[in-house]
Amino acid sequence: MAVELNHTIVPAHDPQESAQFLADILGLPVDPPLAHFTPVTLENGVSLDFDHYDHVNGARGAYFRDPNGHLMEILTPVSGEPA
């Protein structure tokens, strides 16, 4: 089974402003909102999903650190929203 990166969540105090800033630098559009995310999709299909910094969105998750200390996250989707 192939494993690939689909998206990463970028916490931001103002997701729209932060997404627009990055999109302008990279010469990319800001995608239409997806649930509570403001996505910017890169050429390889990976999206950077800007979200409000507080992450209070009804999803359940587990957070853990990898061997290098990076914070990893596994989430269940919110009922009724796309995964």
C-alpha atoms as an extended CHARMM CRD file, in Angstrom:
* protein
*
        83  EXT
         1         1  MET       CA              0.0000000000        0.0000000000        0.0000000000  PROA      1               0.0000000000
         2         2  ALA       CA              1.3490000000        3.4050000000       -0.9880000000  PROA      2               0.0000000000
         3         3  VAL       CA              1.5070000000        6.0140000000        1.7470000000  PROA      3               0.0000000000
         4         4  GLU       CA              1.3270000000        9.6680000000        0.8400000000  PROA      4               0.0000000000
         5         5  LEU       CA              0.8300000000       13.0270000000        2.5170000000  PROA      5               0.0000000000
         6         6  ASN       CA             -2.6290000000       14.4070000000        1.8030000000  PROA      6               0.0000000000
         7         7  HSD       CA             -2.6690000000       17.5740000000        3.8810000000  PROA      7               0.0000000000
         8         8  THR       CA             -1.2710000000       19.2540000000        6.9250000000  PROA      8               0.0000000000
         9         9  ILE       CA             -3.1220000000       21.5810000000        9.2690000000  PROA      9               0.0000000000
        10        10  VAL       CA             -1.5750000000       24.9950000000        9.8600000000  PROA      10              0.0000000000
        11        11  PRO       CA             -2.8580000000       26.6830000000       13.0440000000  PROA      11              0.0000000000
        12        12  ALA       CA             -3.4140000000       30.4200000000       12.5390000000  PROA      12              0.0000000000
        13        13  HSD       CA             -5.0580000000       33.2580000000       14.4080000000  PROA      13              0.0000000000
        14        14  ASP       CA             -6.5440000000       34.4580000000       11.1010000000  PROA      14              0.0000000000
        15        15  PRO       CA             -6.6490000000       31.4790000000        8.7010000000  PROA      15              0.0000000000
        16        16  GLN       CA             -7.8120000000       33.4780000000        5.6610000000  PROA      16              0.0000000000
        17        17  GLU       CA             -5.1070000000       36.1180000000        6.0640000000  PROA      17              0.0000000000
        18        18  SER       CA             -2.3490000000       33.5310000000        6.6220000000  PROA      18              0.0000000000
        19        19  ALA       CA             -3.4960000000       31.3790000000        3.6940000000  PROA      19              0.0000000000
        20        20  GLN       CA             -3.6160000000       34.4120000000        1.4050000000  PROA      20              0.0000000000
        21        21  PHE       CA             -0.1300000000       35.5040000000        2.5110000000  PROA      21              0.0000000000
        22        22  LEU       CA              1.3850000000       32.1030000000        1.6570000000  PROA      22              0.0000000000
        23        23  ALA       CA             -0.5910000000       31.7830000000       -1.5720000000  PROA      23              0.0000000000
        24        24  ASP       CA              0.6640000000       35.1940000000       -2.7250000000  PROA      24              0.0000000000
        25        25  ILE       CA              4.2810000000       34.2070000000       -2.0360000000  PROA      25              0.0000000000
        26        26  LEU       CA              3.8930000000       30.9010000000       -3.9060000000  PROA      26              0.0000000000
        27        27  GLY       CA              1.7890000000       32.3120000000       -6.7470000000  PROA      27              0.0000000000
        28        28  LEU       CA             -1.1200000000       29.9970000000       -5.9320000000  PROA      28              0.0000000000
        29        29  PRO       CA             -4.8180000000       30.6130000000       -5.3010000000  PROA      29              0.0000000000
        30        30  VAL       CA             -6.5200000000       30.1540000000       -1.9640000000  PROA      30              0.0000000000
        31        31  ASP       CA             -9.0190000000       27.3390000000       -2.4140000000  PROA      31              0.0000000000
        32        32  PRO       CA            -12.6790000000       27.6580000000       -1.4130000000  PROA      32              0.0000000000
        33        33  PRO       CA            -13.2930000000       26.8860000000        2.2730000000  PROA      33              0.0000000000
        34        34  LEU       CA            -13.5210000000       23.2040000000        3.1780000000  PROA      34              0.0000000000
        35        35  ALA       CA            -15.5160000000       22.7740000000        6.3960000000  PROA      35              0.0000000000
        36        36  HSD       CA            -13.6660000000       25.1110000000        8.8130000000  PROA      36              0.0000000000
        37        37  PHE       CA            -10.3720000000       25.0230000000        6.8650000000  PROA      37              0.0000000000
        38        38  THR       CA             -8.9210000000       27.5800000000        4.4480000000  PROA      38              0.0000000000
        39        39  PRO       CA             -6.8170000000       25.4110000000        2.1050000000  PROA      39              0.0000000000
        40        40  VAL       CA             -3.9570000000       26.2120000000       -0.2350000000  PROA      40              0.0000000000
        41        41  THR       CA             -3.2380000000       23.2880000000       -2.5580000000  PROA      41              0.0000000000
        42        42  LEU       CA              0.3170000000       22.7790000000       -3.7960000000  PROA      42              0.0000000000
        43        43  GLU       CA              1.2230000000       21.5280000000       -7.2860000000  PROA      43              0.0000000000
        44        44  ASN       CA              1.6580000000       17.9450000000       -6.0170000000  PROA      44              0.0000000000
        45        45  GLY       CA             -1.8840000000       17.8610000000       -4.5940000000  PROA      45              0.0000000000
        46        46  VAL       CA             -0.9120000000       18.2830000000       -0.9340000000  PROA      46              0.0000000000
        47        47  SER       CA             -2.9600000000       20.9640000000        0.7810000000  PROA      47              0.0000000000
        48        48  LEU       CA             -2.0200000000       23.2430000000        3.6290000000  PROA      48              0.0000000000
        49        49  ASP       CA             -5.2520000000       23.5950000000        5.5790000000  PROA      49              0.0000000000
        50        50  PHE       CA             -5.2580000000       26.7660000000        7.6600000000  PROA      50              0.0000000000
        51        51  ASP       CA             -7.4510000000       26.4500000000       10.7420000000  PROA      51              0.0000000000
        52        52  HSD       CA             -8.2470000000       28.6050000000       13.7500000000  PROA      52              0.0000000000
        53        53  TYR       CA             -5.5100000000       28.3090000000       16.3440000000  PROA      53              0.0000000000
        54        54  ASP       CA             -7.7640000000       26.9080000000       19.0890000000  PROA      54              0.0000000000
        55        55  HSD       CA             -8.6130000000       23.5910000000       17.2100000000  PROA      55              0.0000000000
        56        56  VAL       CA            -11.9930000000       23.4280000000       19.0150000000  PROA      56              0.0000000000
        57        57  ASN       CA            -13.9450000000       21.7930000000       16.2020000000  PROA      57              0.0000000000
        58        58  GLY       CA            -15.6920000000       18.7300000000       17.6390000000  PROA      58              0.0000000000
        59        59  ALA       CA            -13.2030000000       16.1810000000       16.3410000000  PROA      59              0.0000000000
        60        60  ARG       CA            -11.5870000000       13.6240000000       18.6010000000  PROA      60              0.0000000000
        61        61  GLY       CA             -7.8770000000       13.1670000000       18.3410000000  PROA      61              0.0000000000
        62        62  ALA       CA             -4.6900000000       11.8420000000       19.7810000000  PROA      62              0.0000000000
        63        63  TYR       CA             -1.4700000000       13.7830000000       19.8260000000  PROA      63              0.0000000000
        64        64  PHE       CA              1.9910000000       12.2800000000       20.2400000000  PROA      64              0.0000000000
        65        65  ARG       CA              5.6130000000       13.1330000000       19.5200000000  PROA      65              0.0000000000
        66        66  ASP       CA              7.7500000000       11.2530000000       17.0310000000  PROA      66              0.0000000000
        67        67  PRO       CA             11.3360000000       10.2370000000       17.9180000000  PROA      67              0.0000000000
        68        68  ASN       CA             12.5700000000       13.6880000000       16.7880000000  PROA      68              0.0000000000
        69        69  GLY       CA             10.0770000000       15.5720000000       18.9400000000  PROA      69              0.0000000000
        70        70  HSD       CA              7.6520000000       16.5930000000       16.1500000000  PROA      70              0.0000000000
        71        71  LEU       CA              4.0580000000       16.7620000000       17.3250000000  PROA      71              0.0000000000
        72        72  MET       CA              1.9140000000       14.2790000000       15.3740000000  PROA      72              0.0000000000
        73        73  GLU       CA             -1.8880000000       14.1910000000       15.2750000000  PROA      73              0.0000000000
        74        74  ILE       CA             -4.4900000000       11.5740000000       14.4350000000  PROA      74              0.0000000000
        75        75  LEU       CA             -8.0890000000       12.8200000000       14.2040000000  PROA      75              0.0000000000
        76        76  THR       CA            -11.4980000000       11.3170000000       13.7010000000  PROA      76              0.0000000000
        77        77  PRO       CA            -13.7470000000       13.3620000000       11.3960000000  PROA      77              0.0000000000
        78        78  VAL       CA            -16.5700000000       15.4110000000       12.8310000000  PROA      78              0.0000000000
        79        79  SER       CA            -19.8940000000       13.6640000000       12.2350000000  PROA      79              0.0000000000
        80        80  GLY       CA            -21.4820000000       14.9270000000        9.0220000000  PROA      80              0.0000000000
        81        81  GLU       CA            -18.3190000000       16.5750000000        7.6630000000  PROA      81              0.0000000000
        82        82  PRO       CA            -16.0630000000       15.1220000000        4.9740000000  PROA      82              0.0000000000
        83        83  ALA       CA            -12.9940000000       13.2540000000        6.2200000000  PROA      83              0.0000000000
